[in-house]
Amino acid sequence: DIVMTQSPDSLAVSLGERATINCKSSQSVLYSSNNKNYLAWYQQKPGQPPKLLIYWASTRESGVPDRFSGSGSGTDFTLTISSLQAEDVAVYYCQQYYSTPFSFGQGTRLEIK
Amino acid sequence: QVQLVQSGAEVKKPGASVKVSCKASGYTFTSYYMHWVRQAPGQGLEWMGIINPSGGSTSYAQKFQGRVTMTRDTSTSTVYMELSSLRSEDTAVYYCARDKSRIVVVPAAIGYWGQGTLVTVSS
């Protein structure tokens, strides 16, 4: 099974500043035949189901603000929020869908400093 | 618009079984994979398995093998997740969630989520 490890577990950033969350997979999630990374990022606010932000490691879901971006390849990935807004306070999860079980990272709690 | 409406909260005793339903609408039911994900109170997300609503084939996380059964009813566009031999650690919100990819390709990211069903296991 692929183990997903996020860092840090929690993060406090000032409004308007950059927030960076990392995700590392225990094996590559890059499928060589199509050169796609099978990695997604989700945002979850209290009492709500998760919301898809990024898929294929760097493709922004429709309607997601462009301050959210994803990068990385192979085993190391990053979610960046370029200018933190109050509504971005949430828990963020990465997930690999390269092979079953489609495991999630443990989550990163993002707060306002 | 895509909607996934789940059944209501359940309270079960240890050793019992629970069956959660998820009724889909707003798209062609048999064209997209459906995942089940759970979240224990205050904890992270845990992927349980996936069903192909077209043929009914499933893939379960090893952790749940032998205890979980995912089925579908194409006549009502509903998928079901049954978990047996419940224990206190199974107390969680259970989500059905639709894949982004059409079934002609491999599963991908999860694009739509149900509202969640709280299952409480307590004696």
Interface residues (C-beta under 8 A of the other chain):
Chain A: D1 Y38 A40 Y42 Q44 P49 P50 K51 L52 Y55 W56 E61 Y93 Q95 Y97 T100 P101 F102 S103 F104 G105 Q106 G107
Chain B: H35 V37 G44 L45 E46 W47 G49 I50 S59 A61 Q62 K63 Y95 A97 K100 P107 A108 A109 I110 G111 W113 G114 Q115 G116
